[in-house]
Amino acid sequence: MMDSLPKQHGNAHSLEEFAFLSDLKLKLSVSLGSLKMTLKEVIELTAGSVIQLSTPTSAGVEVSINGVPLARGEIISVEDRAVIQLKEIIHPEKF
């Protein structure tokens, strides 16, 4: 059974060794910030309400895969679309 696992080269695996997983669906999430609100405050929200997040705009966003932090980046505009430009990859040992 161990023979079916990809062989490791130093600390990294080659992409070809994981080709059999290439169609695996993953959930990518981007977190801009968070805050706590009371139920009363939530009920009072209307179109046009402004929600102030706890995170400063300079902090950027966190990109996660299936709930696990992957990278940090910033929101930029490309051809009138919001995109995330990655600034830092978070290595597993930093979790």
C-alpha positions in Angstrom: 0.0 0.0 0.0 2.8 2.4 0.8 4.2 1.8 -2.8 1.1 3.6 -4.2 2.0 6.9 -2.4 4.0 9.5 -4.3 7.7 9.4 -3.6 9.0 12.4 -1.9 12.1 14.2 -3.2 13.7 16.1 -0.3 10.9 18.1 1.3 8.8 18.6 -1.9 6.7 16.4 -4.2 6.7 17.0 -7.9 3.4 18.1 -9.5 3.4 15.1 -11.8 3.2 12.8 -8.8 -0.1 14.3 -7.8 -1.7 14.4 -11.3 -4.3 11.8 -10.2 -5.7 14.4 -7.7 -5.8 17.3 -10.2 -9.6 17.1 -10.6 -10.3 17.2 -6.8 -12.7 20.0 -5.9 -11.5 22.3 -3.2 -13.3 25.3 -1.5 -11.3 28.5 -1.8 -12.4 31.2 0.6 -11.2 34.8 0.9 -11.6 36.5 4.3 -11.7 40.3 4.4 -12.4 40.6 8.1 -14.9 39.9 10.8 -16.8 41.5 13.6 -19.3 40.5 16.3 -22.8 41.9 16.1 -25.8 41.4 18.4 -29.0 39.9 17.0 -30.6 43.3 17.3 -27.9 44.9 15.1 -28.3 42.2 12.5 -32.1 42.6 12.4 -31.7 46.4 11.9 -29.4 46.0 8.8 -31.0 47.4 5.7 -29.8 48.1 2.1 -27.2 50.8 2.4 -26.1 49.9 5.9 -22.4 50.2 6.5 -20.6 47.4 8.3 -17.2 48.3 9.8 -14.9 45.3 10.0 -12.3 44.9 12.7 -9.5 44.6 10.2 -7.7 47.7 8.9 -7.7 48.1 5.1 -3.9 47.7 5.0 -4.1 44.2 6.4 -5.2 42.7 3.1 -7.1 39.4 2.9 -6.5 35.8 3.9 -7.0 33.0 1.3 -7.9 29.6 2.7 -8.5 26.2 1.1 -11.1 24.0 2.8 -10.7 26.2 5.9 -6.9 26.0 6.0 -4.9 29.3 5.5 -3.0 29.2 2.3 -1.9 32.7 1.5 -2.3 36.4 2.3 -2.9 39.0 -0.4 -4.7 42.2 -1.4 -7.7 43.0 -3.5 -6.9 44.8 -6.8 -8.9 45.6 -9.9 -8.1 44.0 -13.2 -10.3 44.9 -16.2 -13.0 46.2 -13.9 -13.0 42.9 -11.8 -11.9 42.4 -8.3 -9.0 39.9 -8.0 -6.7 38.8 -5.3 -3.0 39.3 -5.8 -1.1 36.9 -3.5 1.6 38.6 -1.4 2.6 35.7 0.9 2.2 31.9 0.9 1.6 30.6 4.4 3.6 27.5 5.0 2.1 24.7 7.1 4.7 25.1 9.9 3.3 28.7 10.4 -0.2 27.5 11.2 
